[in-house]
Every structure is written in C-alpha cells, then in structure tokens.
C-alpha cells in the first residue's frame, strides 16, 4: 500500500503573538552575543545580549529589552520585504553565529516585513559592496543548510512504518519540516529583495 502525505513548505521556530499592538505580546528574539546595527541616523549602535521584543515602525525596527530596561528601546534602520507565507501572527527571526553577520527580521501577517543585518565586530554593519556580498553568501548558506536538513527529515519520516504514520514521532518530524520550509521561504524573500535592489541600482547607474 502506498501512502501520501502533505508537507507544507515552511515554518519558523519563532515566537508568535496574538496581539502585536501590546508590547508584552510582541514577538521576541534572544541575542546571546552583542551585535552592532545601524540607527536611523546611520550611527552604529551596539545591542547588548538579552531578550528583546520586536515592533515594526514604518521603515524601522524597534527592539525593546525585556525586564527592568523596557524604557530603553532601540530604534534601528531596517529594509522592507514582502513575503507570501500565510501567518496568523507576526514572526520574528534571529540568525547568526558565523562570518561576523547577524540577521534580524520581523514578518507580518499582511505579507510585509522588515529585516536588518548587523555584525559582531561592526565591520559588516554598513552597506558597502563587500558587506553586501558577504550578506548574500550568509543567506545562501542558511538556505542550503535548511534544504539539506529538510532532505534528512523527509528520509527519517519515510522510514517510519505505514501503520505508524500518525504516531508522535511522525508528527514531530512533519512539524520540523514545516518549520524549516517556512524559514527557507522567508529567507528566500529577503534574498529576492536584495537581488531586486541590486538590479535596480545597476539600472539607475546605466
């Protein structure tokens, strides 16, 4: 007997909220290491390790420290992105850990979002050509890892006997694949934004 199953293409392991209008219900990210980002005035801002609530404010992202320092919110420069994922609530994404780059993004249910890239040293924070190339490589590597991980999970799921297809292990694998697929799609939307922006810049020069 053959079996078929539907694998929805992607979901992120992020914190979501039901009411983004309240600061205490905003999606959060955890920073284990200090990261440099840019302020709206193009100043380099050091964001200390900690847990931060995220809010979208026009073309900026606001990071609000949890705890006693809530009144010390940081307003940081971000770039707009559109996506096609179906989200019931805002999704926050924080990725880093390699090549002096850390990315933070907030995706909204209406198909819009904001993202920004910073660095641990401050070198990759500004938008020079070398920094842009490093950021594209960073995104591509993250997407490649998710693609390979998804293949491994699919194989693990296919190894589960047919009569156990709906056991806890099967469902957990499917949820992990959904999470990886959604993260892949959201990263793809940022990659497309960077490509379109670079293409438009070349067109303007011509």
ZIJO-V838271 format. One record per backbone hydrogen bond with DSSP energy under -0.5 kcal/mol. CO is the residue of the C=O (numbers start at 1). NH is the residue of the N-H. If there is no record, write none. Layout:
CO:NH ; CO:NH
This chain:
6:8 ; 8:10 ; 11:183 ; 12:14 ; 14:16 ; 15:92 ; 19:22 ; 22:25 ; 23:26 ; 27:54 ; 28:15 ; 29:52 ; 30:32 ; 31:50 ; 35:47 ; 36:119 ; 37:45 ; 38:77 ; 39:42 ; 43:39 ; 45:37 ; 45:47 ; 46:48 ; 47:35 ; 50:31 ; 51:66 ; 52:29 ; 53:64 ; 55:62 ; 57:60 ; 59:78 ; 60:57 ; 61:63 ; 61:76 ; 62:55 ; 62:64 ; 63:65 ; 63:74 ; 64:53 ; 67:70 ; 69:72 ; 74:63 ; 74:76 ; 75:40 ; 76:61 ; 79:115 ; 81:113 ; 85:87 ; 90:17 ; 91:107 ; 93:105 ; 95:103 ; 98:101 ; 101:98 ; 102:118 ; 103:95 ; 104:116 ; 105:93 ; 106:114 ; 107:91 ; 108:111 ; 111:83 ; 112:108 ; 113:81 ; 114:106 ; 115:79 ; 116:104 ; 118:102 ; 119:36 ; 122:125 ; 126:128 ; 128:132 ; 129:133 ; 130:134 ; 131:135 ; 132:136 ; 133:137 ; 134:138 ; 135:139 ; 136:140 ; 137:141 ; 138:142 ; 139:143 ; 140:144 ; 141:145 ; 142:146 ; 143:147 ; 144:148 ; 145:149 ; 146:150 ; 147:151 ; 148:152 ; 149:153 ; 150:154 ; 151:155 ; 152:156 ; 153:157 ; 154:158 ; 155:159 ; 157:160 ; 161:164 ; 162:165 ; 164:167 ; 167:171 ; 168:172 ; 169:173 ; 170:174 ; 171:175 ; 172:176 ; 173:177 ; 174:178 ; 175:179 ; 176:180 ; 177:181 ; 178:182 ; 179:183 ; 180:184 ; 181:185 ; 182:186 ; 183:187 ; 184:188 ; 185:189 ; 186:190 ; 187:191 ; 188:192 ; 189:193 ; 190:194 ; 191:195 ; 192:196 ; 193:197 ; 194:198 ; 195:199 ; 196:200 ; 197:201 ; 198:202 ; 199:203 ; 200:204 ; 201:205 ; 202:206
